[in-house]
Amino acid sequence: MSPERPLHALTLAQASRLIRQQAITPSQLVQACIERIEAVDGRLHAFVTRTAETALEAAHRCTREIQAGQYRGPLHGIPIAHKDVFLTQGVRTTAHSRHLKDWVPTTSATMVTELERLGAISLGKTALHEFAFGSPSSSDVFEPARNPWNLAHMPGSSSSGSGAAVAAGLCMAATGTDTGGSIRHPAAACGVVGMKPTRHTYPMSGVIALAQSLDVAGFLTRTALDQAVVWDAWHGSDVTRLCESSTTTLQGLRIGLPQGLWQDPSTGQATHAPQIQACFEQALNVLRAQGAQLVQITLPPQNQVVQAANTIIAFEAFQQLQHIWRDHPDHLGEGLQKKLEGAAGLSLNDYHAERVKADVWQHDLNALLADHVDVLIWPGREALPETLQTLMERPTAQRSACNRLLSLTEHPALTCPMGVSQEGLPMALQIGAAMHDEPRLMAVAHAFEKAIAWQLPDLMN
């Protein structure tokens, strides 16, 4: 059996199957990704640090193991990348900041070592927004990642390089962290799948913190099925088979649809771009046609959610970064400095007041998902990805507001593609579920992808 698509453009599920069948080798797959990185990353800037030499060594070792019958599982020989907040022994970890531009850790994050044990092969460290909180500026020490659908546009924040690398075929999957949407936001902007699992599903030990009460580790992949393959490799489960075998995932599914989704009640202004709204309505029609039931639900006002999330994230981020901001401000980019200046004025009372609200919302969502609906659904991004220039001019502007609620309540959430705009930029759907119900998230997203016949194009060719 030989793949129909170029090796770099395979999904993780396809590549894993071909490796298991010994139709391709890890050496061939990793070499294809390295050549792809060399061909396009000079324009994309998805990687801060590349580790081609060690990746090839690992690929040759994996190839020998598999040929000797020592297959470790579905991630054996799969090329991935790590967001550059995951510590990597012997490989610099920069958090995309001048402050850490030459730092080489002596230990690796638990997630990194466990993925190595499962046979995954790291191609390097991916770009992000500085310390997962800043915003790109022209004075940054590292280039910002760009969107492979259109290089003039931003690829989301803050796991920007991970989203760009996966979408452009530089790796099969990439790690990310999500505090207020930082896995789901780049997934939406880059036309891939990003899942923020229930907190503590994946270990955060050895990951540079932003807001420790909200930080979650996860993955960006090309498809929902790819997420299931990663999940199964880590947990020893069989969600992949569930996704592939079920033909009734959407039949009778109770989908919670927020009321007043398209208008801010406090201002009367539209909350979503017209193309996003139209594409979402089409997605709802697809879900209805597959047998899903739409249930109107009431969620907390989004302006209150955004204020709570931004206060909590900013307050906790300031605790992490204030010593650099005060002692070495020249080590930080302009975007991060502006955000920390705003965070400096927050009080402990401000913080605790918003934490109380988040706890109430968590309780309410727990009850909603236990008794009334199976999943929640709304757009994965309110607008099309803006240009990098716009992002640099407005570094503190609100983005990914739609991601904030499920960050505050700690429920798992997944963002997947739902269409492409007239401008050729991806649009996304966000699905939320009960605590620890990630298998349902992946199964629903996979069924939706099948229903709309979604396939990520081979970009930048």
SULBELKA-V288107 format. One record per helix or strand of 2 or more residues. SS is the DSSP state (hx for helix, st for strand). FROM is the first residue (numbers start at 0). TO is the last residue. If there is no record, write none. Layout:
SS_FROM_TO + SS_FROM_TO
//
This chain:
hx_6_8 + hx_11_19 + hx_25_43 + st_46_49 + hx_51_66 + st_78_82 + st_90_91 + hx_97_99 + hx_109_116 + st_120_125 + hx_129_131 + hx_159_166 + st_172_177 + hx_183_189 + st_192_195 + st_215_220 + hx_223_234 + hx_238_244 + st_253_257 + hx_273_288 + st_292_296 + hx_301_326 + hx_328_330 + hx_333_342 + hx_347_370 + st_374_378 + hx_387_392 + hx_400_407 + st_412_419 + st_425_432 + hx_437_450
//
